[in-house]
Amino acid sequence: MVFGGETLSSMVLGDTWEWDGTEWMERQSTVSPDARMSARMAFDPVRGVSVLAGGLGAASSLLDDTWEYDGTTWTLRAARLPVAGELNGLAFDGASMIAFGISTNPTVATNTYRYNGTTWTRPLPIGTTEPGRRVNSSMVFDPRRSRAVMFGGFYSDPLCPGGCPASLGDVWTWDRTQWSAVSVAAPGERTHHASAYDEHRGCTVVFGGGSAPLTAFSSAETWELCGDRWAPRSGRQPTARVSGAMAYDSVRRRTVLFGGRNASGVLIGETDLWDGTTWTQVTGSGPSARTGHAMAFDPVRGTVVMFGGMTGSGVFLDETWEWNGTAWNEHVLPLGPRARVGHTMLFDPIRQRVLLLGGDSPFGTFADHWEWTGTGWASLSSTLLPPARSTYGVAWNAPRQRAVQVGGAAQFSLFDDVWESSGPTWSQQSASGGPLPRLGHSLTPTPSGVLMFGGYSGSFAMKDLWRLRWDDDHVNEACTLDADLDGDGLAGCADPDCWYVCSPQCPPGVSCAVSAPRCGDGVCNSAIETCRMCPGDCGGCPAACGDNFCDSPETTASCRGDCP
């Protein structure tokens, strides 16, 4: 639902519109709220009505009225806001409507208000902890946790000359009785870190990195991004480093970390394994210490393949090594890629080959592509290749069954372009509004696309996280809702279109292990499955008024919004 607003010509509107997922339709009502902007509206699933409150009317007049819309008719309620003006946020909290702050310029209030369908009241005593002063924050209801969640806003200090405006990025939750600040953990700025995707746990693993390619190294840190949440991992950590390499061994379910450069510039020759809980350093001989190398896991042969890098004395390497889960073995080959650093490697599950792309050498930057056959390297030819570059991101995009590369550097140039390949053929893709040009970032696969984190812009390291997904014209299934939106008669995990949520380790066209988690195996894998998507594995969903599903014991009387 949408009500009111302001046009570019400063006309204040009073029209009511509904979006049904396909088109907009204007709704007419005999009685309707006055035209306004900056009002707040939220849905009350218990009473099955949308609540509209406050805002600015004609000539910026402050409004304190409360309206309700039942899907057909607007009704003016007797309840009046304690103070006329703009609500900063309005949401259902599991029992009633909750609002935060009413702005009456120049004062920004921090009070919390509750609307029970009849009156507005202050549920908290004076002096109780509440979020700080702000305007234009956003608030929504989380039905599973029965919390209202408020994010951000805009702060202006009336006692400061010019207002000292600042944007806010804090998160608060309301549990019907009190506000709680939410601490959102995330890695700091970094570049030339090592990363890999743990496909069994659905987590991107990040280790090390620095605030610049050659100086100001970070301390040793392990972070994991599982779903959309970052979490630091404690316990023994490998040596702090930049320019190490990492790959996930899906056979032994271990992330393998090797090499890099420590805070003193000394190269590292350690092999460390991460099982999702603990780091273990491997003893025994192996490759010499190096930096700038690359690794990828070959699931067909069950080995981690490593190529290249540079020694502490500045010698560029053309060595090929494999890790079999127990030991490193070198392949001494007569032919192969030239010695290099800053290249990237990935496994192509369609061609069943490890690919090696680009990199730098004393003789220049490469644009060549090679594939590892298991016994040797073969050069791939193509009529179109991305421009030569190094220290860029590359990952396998399972939904499109293509490799994708983003950004990188060549000489004194930084790239922000996006390329993808199917076999040896590459094509540049349009992805406007994306990240800044950079090098030293990481790119990891996800079931629905790829994720990019961090990197170096040429003047500073970054900590931004981006997701790249491809859109198309056909209707996509709402796989987690078990709804047949594309009209093929199949829904949820019965529809092959839903592979990326039902069996994310088994992309179309790729054979997968019998042990790979999937809907219907009798085990609820919390990383990919939900009670709504896989009730056979995870059980039925508990009732939560406001989640748009009428689950027992909900009824029309107890939750009209879910059970109309």
C-alpha positions in Angstrom: 0.0 0.0 0.0 1.0 3.6 -0.7 -0.7 6.7 0.5 0.2 10.3 -0.3 3.6 11.8 -0.7 5.0 14.8 -2.6 5.7 15.3 -6.3 8.7 17.0 -7.8 6.7 20.1 -8.2 6.0 20.1 -4.4 2.4 19.1 -4.7 1.2 17.1 -1.6 -0.9 14.1 -2.6 -3.7 12.2 -0.9 -4.2 9.2 -3.2 -4.3 5.5 -2.2 -2.6 2.8 -4.3 -2.1 -0.9 -4.0 0.5 -3.2 -5.7 -0.6 -6.8 -6.2 2.8 -8.1 -7.4 2.0 -7.3 -11.0 0.5 -3.9 -11.3 -0.6 -0.8 -9.4 -4.2 0.0 -8.8 -5.6 3.2 -7.4 -8.2 2.7 -4.6 -11.1 5.1 -4.1 -12.8 5.6 -0.7 -15.8 7.8 0.2 -13.7 9.1 3.2 -10.0 9.5 2.9 -7.1 11.1 4.9 -6.1 14.6 4.0 -3.2 14.9 1.6 0.1 14.6 3.3 3.8 13.7 3.1 6.2 12.2 5.6 3.5 10.1 7.2 4.0 6.6 8.5 1.9 3.5 7.6 2.2 -0.1 8.8 0.0 -3.2 8.8 -1.6 -4.6 12.0 -2.1 -8.3 11.3 -4.1 -9.0 14.4 -6.8 -6.5 13.4 -6.2 -6.8 9.7 -5.9 -3.1 9.0 -3.2 -0.7 7.8 -2.6 2.2 10.2 -1.6 5.7 9.0 -0.5 8.4 11.4 0.9 11.9 11.4 2.8 13.7 8.7 3.0 17.1 7.1 -0.1 18.5 5.3 -0.6 21.5 3.0 1.8 24.3 3.8 3.8 21.9 5.9 1.1 21.9 8.6 1.8 19.3 11.4 -0.8 16.5 11.6 -1.7 14.4 14.6 -4.6 12.2 13.2 -4.8 8.4 13.0 -6.5 6.5 10.2 -7.1 2.9 9.4 -7.7 1.1 6.1 -9.3 -2.3 5.9 -8.7 -2.9 2.2 -11.9 -1.1 1.1 -12.5 1.9 3.4 -10.5 4.5 5.3 -11.8 5.3 8.8 -10.7 8.2 11.0 -10.0 7.1 14.6 -10.6 9.2 17.6 -7.0 8.6 18.8 -4.7 11.5 18.3 -0.9 11.5 18.5 0.5 13.1 21.6 2.5 15.5 19.4 1.7 16.5 15.9 4.4 15.9 13.3 6.4 13.2 11.4 6.8 9.8 13.0 10.3 8.4 12.6 9.1 4.8 12.5 5.9 2.8 12.8 5.6 -1.0 13.0 3.6 -3.8 14.5 5.5 -5.4 17.5 3.6 -8.7 17.9 0.7 -7.2 19.9 0.1 -3.6 18.9 1.5 -0.8 16.8 4.6 0.9 18.1 6.0 4.3 17.0 9.3 6.0 17.7 9.8 9.8 17.9 7.7 12.6 16.5 9.6 15.3 14.7 8.4 18.9 15.2 11.2 20.9 13.6 13.6 21.9 15.0 13.3 19.5 17.9 13.6 15.8 17.3 11.9 13.8 20.0 13.0 10.4 21.2 9.8 9.2 22.8 8.2 5.8 22.1 4.4 5.5 21.6 2.0 2.6 21.5 -1.3 2.5 19.6 -3.7 -0.3 20.7 -6.5 0.5 18.2 -8.1 3.0 20.5 -5.5 5.3 22.1 -1.9 6.4 21.9 0.1 6.0 25.1 3.7 6.2 26.4 4.7 2.6 27.4 8.0 3.6 28.9 8.8 5.6 32.1 10.7 8.9 31.7 14.4 8.2 31.7 14.2 4.7 30.2 16.9 3.9 27.5 15.6 4.7 24.0 17.3 5.2 20.6 18.9 8.6 20.1 17.4 11.6 18.3 16.8 11.1 14.6 14.4 11.6 11.7 13.6 9.4 8.6 14.5 6.1 10.3 12.9 2.9 9.0 11.1 0.3 11.2 9.7 -3.2 10.3 8.3 -6.1 12.2 10.1 -9.5 12.5 7.3 -12.0 13.1 9.6 -14.9 13.9 11.3 -13.1 16.7 8.3 -10.9 17.6 10.5 -7.8 17.5 10.2 -4.4 15.8 13.5 -3.5 14.2 14.5 0.1 13.6 17.5 1.1 11.4 19.4 4.4 10.8 17.9 7.8 10.1 19.3 11.3 10.0 20.5 13.3 12.9 20.7 17.1 13.2 21.7 18.9 16.4 19.5 22.1 17.0 22.2 23.5 19.3 25.0 23.1 16.7 25.6 25.8 14.1 24.3 24.5 10.8 22.7 21.5 12.5 25.9 19.3 12.2 23.9 16.8 10.1 24.9 13.2 10.1 23.5 9.9 8.8 23.0 7.1 11.3 23.6 3.4 10.8 22.6 1.9 14.1 20.1 -0.9 14.7 17.6 -1.2 17.6 15.0 -3.8 18.4 11.8 -3.4 20.5 10.5 -6.4 22.3 7.2 -4.8 23.5 8.8 -3.7 26.8 12.2 -2.2 26.0 14.6 -1.0 23.3 17.9 -2.8 22.8 20.8 -1.7 20.7 22.1 -4.3 18.3 25.8 -4.7 17.7 26.4 -5.7 14.1 29.8 -7.4 13.8 31.7 -7.0 10.5 35.4 -7.1 9.4 37.2 -3.8 9.1 38.8 -2.5 5.9 41.2 -4.9 4.3 42.8 -5.9 1.0 44.8 -8.9 -0.2 43.0 -11.2 2.2 42.4 -14.9 1.6 38.9 -16.3 1.1 37.0 -19.4 0.2 33.4 -20.6 0.2 32.6 -23.5 2.5 29.7 -25.0 0.5 28.7 -27.6 3.1 28.1 -24.9 5.8 27.1 -22.2 3.3 29.7 -19.8 4.7 32.4 -17.5 3.1 35.6 -17.8 5.1 38.0 -14.8 5.2 41.4 -14.7 6.8 44.0 -12.0 7.2 44.5 -9.0 4.9 45.8 -5.5 5.5 44.9 -1.9 5.2 47.2 -1.5 2.2 48.9 -3.9 -0.1 52.4 -3.6 1.3 52.1 -1.8 4.7 49.9 -1.5 7.8 49.0 -5.2 8.2 46.0 -6.3 10.1 46.2 -8.7 13.0 45.3 -12.3 12.3 41.5 -12.6 12.1 39.1 -15.3 10.8 35.7 -14.1 9.8 32.8 -16.0 8.3 29.8 -14.7 6.4 27.0 -17.2 6.8 23.9 -16.0 5.0 23.9 -12.3 5.5 25.6 -12.2 8.9 29.3 -11.7 9.6 30.8 -13.5 12.7 34.4 -13.5 14.0 35.9 -16.9 14.9 38.0 -17.1 18.0 40.7 -19.6 19.1 44.2 -20.2 17.7 44.8 -18.2 14.6 47.3 -18.7 11.8 50.1 -16.2 11.4 48.9 -12.7 10.3 49.4 -12.2 6.6 48.5 -10.6 3.3 48.5 -12.2 -0.1 48.0 -15.8 1.1 45.8 -18.2 -0.8 42.9 -20.3 0.3 40.7 -23.1 -1.2 37.9 -25.2 0.2 38.4 -29.0 0.1 34.9 -30.3 -0.2 35.9 -33.9 0.1 37.5 -33.5 3.5 35.4 -30.5 4.4 38.4 -28.3 5.3 39.5 -24.9 4.2 43.2 -24.9 3.2 45.3 -21.8 3.7 48.9 -21.5 2.5 51.6 -18.9 2.2 51.6 -15.1 2.2 53.6 -12.4 3.8 53.7 -11.4 7.5 53.9 -8.0 9.2 57.7 -7.9 8.9 57.6 -8.7 5.2 58.8 -12.3 5.8 57.2 -14.9 3.6 55.2 -17.7 5.1 55.4 -21.4 4.1 52.8 -22.8 6.6 49.8 -24.9 5.7 46.7 -24.4 7.9 43.4 -26.2 7.9 40.0 -24.7 9.1 37.2 -27.1 9.9 34.6 -24.4 10.8 35.6 -24.5 14.4 39.4 -24.9 14.8 42.6 -24.0 12.9 45.2 -26.8 12.7 48.7 -26.3 11.3 50.0 -29.1 9.2 53.6 -30.4 9.9 55.8 -31.8 7.2 57.6 -30.6 4.1 55.8 -28.8 1.3 56.1 -25.8 -1.1 58.6 -23.1 -0.3 57.4 -19.9 1.4 55.8 -17.6 -1.2 53.3 -14.8 -1.8 51.0 -13.8 -4.6 50.2 -17.5 -5.6 46.7 -18.9 -6.2 44.9 -22.1 -5.4 41.6 -23.9 -6.3 40.1 -27.3 -5.4 39.6 -30.0 -8.0 36.7 -32.1 -6.6 37.1 -34.7 -9.5 40.6 -35.6 -8.4 40.1 -34.6 -4.7 43.2 -32.2 -4.6 43.9 -28.6 -4.0 45.9 -27.2 -7.0 48.4 -24.4 -6.4 50.4 -22.4 -9.0 53.0 -19.6 -9.0 53.9 -16.9 -6.5 57.1 -15.1 -5.6 59.9 -15.9 -3.3 61.4 -13.6 -0.6 64.2 -12.7 -3.0 61.8 -11.6 -5.7 62.0 -14.7 -7.9 58.7 -15.4 -9.8 57.7 -19.0 -9.6 56.1 -21.4 -12.2 55.7 -24.3 -9.9 52.6 -26.5 -9.8 51.7 -28.2 -6.5 48.8 -30.4 -5.3 47.6 -31.0 -1.7 45.8 -34.4 -1.3 44.6 -33.9 2.2 47.7 -35.3 3.8 50.8 -34.0 1.9 51.9 -31.6 -0.9 53.3 -33.1 -4.2 55.0 -31.1 -6.9 54.4 -31.7 -10.6 57.6 -30.9 -12.6 56.3 -30.1 -16.1 58.1 -29.2 -19.3 55.3 -26.9 -20.4 52.8 -24.6 -18.6 52.0 -21.0 -17.7 54.8 -18.6 -17.3 55.9 -17.7 -13.8 53.6 -15.1 -12.3 51.9 -13.5 -9.2 48.4 -12.0 -8.8 46.7 -14.5 -11.0 43.4 -16.3 -10.0 42.2 -19.9 -10.2 38.8 -21.6 -10.0 37.2 -24.9 -10.8 34.8 -25.1 -13.7 32.3 -27.9 -12.9 31.0 -28.1 -16.5 34.4 -28.6 -18.1 35.7 -30.5 -15.0 38.9 -28.5 -15.0 40.8 -26.0 -12.8 41.2 -22.7 -14.7 44.1 -20.3 -14.3 43.6 -16.7 -15.4 45.8 -13.6 -15.8 48.5 -12.3 -13.4 51.7 -10.3 -13.4 55.4 -11.0 -14.2 58.5 -8.9 -14.6 57.7 -8.9 -18.4 54.2 -7.5 -18.0 50.6 -8.4 -17.2 49.0 -11.5 -18.6 45.6 -12.0 -20.3 46.1 -15.7 -21.0 43.9 -18.6 -19.8 45.1 -22.1 -18.9 43.4 -25.3 -17.6 44.8 -28.1 -15.4 44.0 -31.6 -16.8 45.3 -33.4 -13.8 48.7 -34.2 -15.4 49.6 -31.0 -17.2 48.5 -27.5 -18.3 46.7 -26.7 -21.6 46.5 -23.2 -23.0 43.0 -22.0 -23.9 42.4 -19.8 -27.0 39.5 -17.5 -27.4 38.6 -14.7 -29.9 37.7 -12.4 -26.9 39.4 -12.2 -23.6 39.2 -9.6 -20.8 42.0 -7.1 -20.9 45.2 -8.2 -19.1 45.0 -7.8 -15.3 46.0 -9.1 -11.9 44.8 -9.2 -8.3 41.1 -9.4 -9.3 38.2 -11.5 -8.2 36.9 -14.6 -9.9 34.2 -17.2 -8.9 31.9 -19.8 -10.4 28.3 -18.5 -10.8 26.2 -21.6 -10.4 22.8 -20.2 -11.5 24.2 -19.2 -14.9 26.8 -22.0 -15.1 29.5 -19.5 -15.9 32.7 -18.1 -14.4 32.5 -14.4 -13.5 35.4 -12.0 -12.9 35.2 -8.5 -11.4 37.8 -5.6 -11.2 41.5 -5.9 -10.9 44.6 -3.9 -11.9 47.0 -3.5 -14.8 50.0 -1.1 -14.6 48.5 2.1 -13.1 44.8 1.3 -14.0 42.0 -0.1 -11.8 39.0 -1.9 -13.3 35.4 -2.2 -12.2 34.2 -4.2 -15.2 32.3 -7.5 -15.1 33.1 -10.4 -17.4 31.7 -13.9 -17.6 32.7 -17.0 -19.6 31.2 -20.3 -20.7 34.2 -22.4 -21.6 36.9 -20.4 -23.4 34.5 -17.7 -24.6 34.3 -14.5 -22.5 31.8 -11.6 -22.8 31.6 -8.3 -20.9 28.4 -7.7 -18.9 26.6 -4.5 -18.0 26.3 -4.1 -14.3 25.7 -0.4 -13.6 25.7 1.2 -10.2 28.3 -1.3 -8.8 31.4 -1.0 -6.6 34.3 1.3 -7.1 37.3 0.1 -9.2 39.6 -2.0 -7.0 42.2 -4.7 -6.7 43.0 -7.2 -3.9 39.3 -8.0 -3.2 37.7 -11.4 -2.8 35.0 -13.0 -4.9 33.2 -16.1 -3.7 30.2 -18.0 -5.0 26.8 -18.3 -3.4 23.8 -20.4 -4.4 22.2 -17.3 -6.1 25.3 -15.5 -7.5 28.6 -14.2 -6.2 29.8 -12.0 -3.2 32.6 -9.4 -3.3 34.3 -8.2 -0.2 36.9 -5.5 0.5 39.8 -4.6 -1.7 42.1 -1.5 -2.4 41.0 1.5 -4.4 44.5 2.8 -5.0 44.4 5.1 -1.9 42.6 3.2 0.8 41.3 -0.3 1.8 37.6 -1.0 1.8 35.2 -3.1 3.9 32.1 -3.0 1.6 30.2 -6.1 0.7 28.4 -6.5 -2.6 26.2 -9.2 -4.1 26.0 -9.7 -7.8 23.0 -11.4 -9.2 21.6 -11.6 -12.7 18.0 -10.6 -13.5 15.9 -11.7 -16.4 12.4 -11.3 -17.8 10.8 -14.5 -16.7 9.0 -14.8 -13.4 11.1 -16.4 -10.6 9.7 -18.9 -8.2 9.3 -17.8 -4.5 11.1 -21.0 -3.5 11.1 -20.3 0.2 7.3 -19.7 0.2 6.3 -22.9 -1.6 4.3 -20.8 -4.1 4.0 -21.5 -7.9 4.6 -18.1 -9.3 5.9 -19.1 -12.8 2.8 -21.2 -13.5 4.5 -24.5 -14.3 2.5 -26.5 -11.8 5.5 -27.0 -9.6 6.3 -25.2 -6.3 9.1 -25.2 -3.7 11.6 -28.0 -4.0 9.4 -29.9 -6.5 10.4 -27.2 -9.0 13.9 -27.6 -10.6 14.1 -23.8 -10.6 14.5 -24.0 -6.9 17.8 -26.0 -6.9 19.7 -23.1 -5.4 17.7 -23.2 -2.1 16.7 -26.9 -2.1 20.1 -28.4 -3.1 22.6 -25.5 -3.5 25.6 -27.9 -3.8 24.0 -29.5 -6.9 23.7 -27.0 -9.7 22.0 -28.0 -12.9 24.3 -30.0 -15.2 26.7 -31.0 -12.4 26.8 -34.3 -10.6 26.8 -34.1 -6.8 27.6 -36.3 -3.9 24.8 -38.4 -2.4 25.8 -36.9 1.0 25.1 -33.4 -0.2 22.3 -31.8 1.9 19.0 -31.4 0.1 15.3 -31.1 0.9 13.8 -34.6 1.5 16.9 -36.2 3.0 15.3 -36.2 6.5 17.9 -33.8 8.0 17.2 -30.1 8.5 20.3 -28.2 7.3 19.7 -24.8 8.9 22.1 -23.1 6.5 19.8 -23.7 3.5 16.5 -25.2 4.7 13.5 -23.7 6.5 10.3 -25.0 8.0 8.4 -23.3 5.2 10.5 -24.7 2.4 11.2 -28.2 3.7 8.6 -29.1 6.4 9.5 -32.8 5.9 13.0 -32.2 7.1 12.5 -29.3 9.5 9.0 -29.8 10.7 6.0 -27.4 10.4 6.5 -23.7 11.1 5.3 -22.3 14.5 2.5 -19.8 14.3 3.6 -16.2 14.1 1.0 -13.5 13.5 2.3 -11.2 10.8 4.2 -13.7 8.7 1.4 -14.0 6.0 0.8 -17.7 6.7 -2.3 -19.0 8.6 -0.7 -21.6 10.8 -2.6 -23.5 13.5 -3.8 -22.3 16.0 -4.2 -18.9 14.3 -7.7 -18.0 13.3 -9.4 -15.0 11.7 -10.3 -13.8 15.2 -6.7 -14.0 16.5 -4.8 -12.9 13.4 -7.0 -11.5 10.7 -4.0 -10.4 8.5 -2.7 -14.0 8.2 -6.2 -15.7 8.2 -8.6 -13.4 6.2 
